[in-house]
């Protein structure tokens, strides 16, 4: 089993700084409703928890070049 590192800090209400071994990201949004995440690797994710076992997520990646 590989050793992993992940830490999350709450900067302001509704804003989190997430750090792992390869990148960092900022997440905007509360517990309920939409979440917007921007990663240092260029990944952008929009997600929303829906009632029941449902959820919605869309991820895009910044083009290289």
Secondary structure, DSSP 8 states (H G I E B T S, - for coil): -----EEEEEEETTEEEEEESS-EEEEE--SSSEEEEEETTSEEEEEEE-STT-EEEEEEE----
